[in-house]
Amino acid sequence: MVFTEDEFEQSIISLFEGLGYTHFYGPNIDRDYNNPLYEDHLRESLSRINPNLKFSVIDSAVNQLKGLVSSSNLIESNYNFTEFLQKGMSVNYLDGNEKRAALVKLIDYDNVDKNTFHVINQWTVDDLSVKRADVVVFVNGLPLVVVELKSPSREEVDVSNAYRQLKNYMKEVPSLFTYNAFVVMSDMATSKAGTITSNEDRFMEWKTVDGNYKDTSFASFDVLFEGMFEKHRFLDILENFILYSVDSSKYIKILGAYHQYFAVNKALTTTQEAVSSDGKAGVFWHTQGSGKSLSMVFYVNKLQHIMNSPTFVVITDRNDLDNQLYNQFNKCSGFISQSPKQAVNRENLKELLNDRVANGIFFSTMQKFELSDEPLTLREDVIVISDEAHRSQYGLEEKFNPETGEKIIGAARKVHDNLPNATFIGFTGTPIATRDKSTREVFGDYIDIYDMTQSVEDGATCPIHYESRVINLELDSETLQEIDDKYEELSLEAEPYAIEASKHKLSQMEELLGASETINSLCEDMSNHYMDNRMYELKGKAMIVAYSRGIAMKIYNRILELHPDWQDKVKIVMTSNNNDPEDWHDIIGTKSYKKELDSKFKDPNDEFKIAIVVDMWLTGFDVPSLDTMYIYKPMKDHTLMQAIARVNRVYPDKTGGLIVDYIGISAALRQAMSDYTKRDRNNYGDMDIIKVAYPKFQEILEICDDLFHGLDYTQFFTDDPLIRAKTIKKGVNFLLKPDNEEEKEEFLTYALRLKQALSLCRSKATETERLEAAYFEAVRTLLTRITRPGKLSPAEINKQISELLEHSIKSEGVINLFSDVQEETSLFDETFLARINKMQERNLAIELLQKLLKDEIKGKKYNQNVVKSEKFSEMLTKIMNKYVNGHITNQEVIDELINLAQEIKEDNNAGEKLGLTNEELAFYDAITQPENIKDFYENDELIAITRELTEKLNRNRTIDWNKKESARALMRVTVKHLLREHDYPPDGLETAINTVIEQCEQWADAIEM
């Protein structure tokens, strides 16, 4: 059964009505289309929720709101509106002769039932152009959510079309989005929410109604609407889970994801309980990359309202992490209504805590707590937020150095002694180790777990894959043993005496790993691996993790010796000190230079592609386009998992991140995964591409090969570009056989999966496998371009496939798939049609002609012409049916398609011959459709009727008139009356009027909105 977009729209409206929203049909509301606000309800609602304010103040507030649209910058206007929405509007007014200011609430967040909730479909706005939104959700007359729907029954459109349409609306009717909180797009199969600044990949599903994560692998469309728009939850999202992150002039609007919403609210409950009990609010475990730092911001913002402005102390164990987290909060200072501060030293932190009785968000490193046991403050309304709680923050017990007998006090004990009455909450991206008893003792139990499996399922992060290349360095057994010893030392890294004892071993290892021969092998293999396998994946961003600063510098210098032209491609990012060799200073650079590198590496299109790091950028540093990490440094447990998470961020077309191991981290990786959830261990416990990605690639490769059974494509393996081009066309031609329709669709699915699988294991694939995969991808690309909607450009296709083969198999020369077809593909070009007719690949020629004919018939001209669109569509369908059923040969179908193209070409000139516009010609075709109509009327009279009808319809047209049944009924009466004046239709042809009416209806619906 076909489920139309209108039916889908009605089902969404029914969902809202079930949630208690009042429904109106937009075109039935008498209003000013230039104003996107539902102003009657706005004024009424503001008066109701601000009962102590005079109507003149309410009127001023409404005018101030309307004034927001005058700005030429949509984002800045929406930023200001978001402030008003969440915190109220300050309105100046005169009380007699005295100037006063009043705070006007736009929403009563404390009393949900005092607000009005409407869902309105077909809401039209006249701005730079006239556009009509499918569904708009209003609160108190404010159009807060725009919902764009696509028919689940139309194969050619999906949720991506809805995204593009929303982006177009933002350009064409920015006034509507000035008042937008967030947007929703749905094609029933997929329903996602995002903001006006979100890229498509950042739109997220809302997968639970009640916060239960158990059934979230697939979420039906009603879960998003019922989950987000239950009235209390909707207002909570509006007030507490939408924010702007502002960095200089860059504004990014963020909508909290479902896992952040439910977890933060759980944390608020446990915190309130902990404040009045044991001070242990719990541990908030959300896997790396899923928005942990933003969850902290949401947590702080809402808790300061609930607990009457407590003071927050945010603790990290490194300066760069302190800076990163501080900067995140600083970007959101408008949302949290206060500016965070970094404590300069212990005395400064003490001063900050004690010169106030409320508020304050202070950032400090652990080191400031180790200088004294004296309490920094005795206040009980201090909330300590520990980032990565299970690192150095734990350890309540006292220990003794076995060599000196010196008493060692655990870091957590020091923090507790310094803040004895505070409440503690831990935020972490990795699980608490099973052997770690102290973390729960300090913070309590888990508040919420959002694991790796859930994060990948939700599209919040990408999976990570592992490739070992240790063997390529040919390290001797002594060096490998040193590395194993290093892992043992890492397990004792919190103990100062253990670090002292290992300094000699570490210096030996520095010599072994930094040996010239080893560095040469490393850099040669690493750069070859990058060029052969990773340079053309996504944006070619990679990170090299070096064992030490000295080794990082050796790697940098050696890579530039191998590739002198990589000066701008490779940079080193690490700390500096006064004892560094003089030639290091220019390479490492200043603090401002590092900040510049930060921006350049985050820019997907910047030429800075490879970052060499030691410790910096391994935690809290997000580069979505980064998909490769080369590791030459022993790491384990949370340190390892946090480092490799740099490659798990979501980016368009990113299949996953790849970790390339040159030091032997596989055992450490397995050990670290042992603390993850059971399903994480099942799904990602073994990340090795040899065991996972490569076998999957081989399996899919075999399926693609089977789908080409009976076709010899081995000629593609030659180096001749001409032969390769012919073999690609041969493959497309094979799949376009009428009886291969099922195989064609199956191939398109598997070929895409093949491309994704190869992106992770290219270095393991044999030369033959890579050639086969390149062939299938070239066939898929060409097939997609000629069978999917969109303009056909042979030159662009040639360029795309030439680049594809150059990058994947180092193919040289241009692949010219359309040597017989020029850049312009026009149905009305005799030369073009003749070239198509001569193509050897007959199925491909038929597909090209069919695509061009379909595009022409569905184009703007025939979309408004009932008679001709039906005529040409039927002709095309009949021709293709005869072909598919084997009633005509390849050549006959090509001949008939070319004849149809000639007929359409002649029709394109019909209007010009008659002196009619395309719009008028559509009505003329409807009026003259009866076979013998010209026996009753002169042609001049028919043209006169056409012009009069077209002019009258245009004169009476107003915005939304075609959506109002009363207006459409009046249109039908007007048309019938005009035709009767001309004695149309003649006796015996009474049904002819139905065609004219149908044309008028089609014309009305085809008006661009």
Helices and strands as residue ranges (DSSP letters): H 5-18, E 22-25, G 26-28, H 39-49, H 55-67, G 68-70, H 74-87, E 89-95, E 98-104, G 112-114, E 117-126, E 130-139, E 142-149, H 159-172, H 174-178, E 182-186, E 191-194, G 200-202, H 221-229, H 231-240, E 242-247, E 250-255, H 258-275, E 280-286, H 292-306, E 311-316, H 319-331, H 333-336, E 341-342, H 346-354, E 361-365, G 366-369, E 382-387, E 398-400, E 407-409, H 411-418, E 423-428, H 438-443, E 446-450, H 452-458, E 464-468, G 470-473, H 477-490, H 496-501, H 503-513, H 516-529, I 530-534, E 541-546, H 549-562, G 564-566, E 570-573, H 582-588, H 591-602, E 610-613, E 626-632, H 637-644, G 645-647, E 657-661, H 666-673, H 678-684, H 693-707, G 714-717, H 721-735, G 738-740, H 741-761, G 762-764, H 767-787, H 794-809, H 830-838, H 842-857, H 860-863, H 866-884, H 890-908, H 910-914, H 918-927, G 933-935, H 939-956, G 961-963, H 965-981, H 992-1006
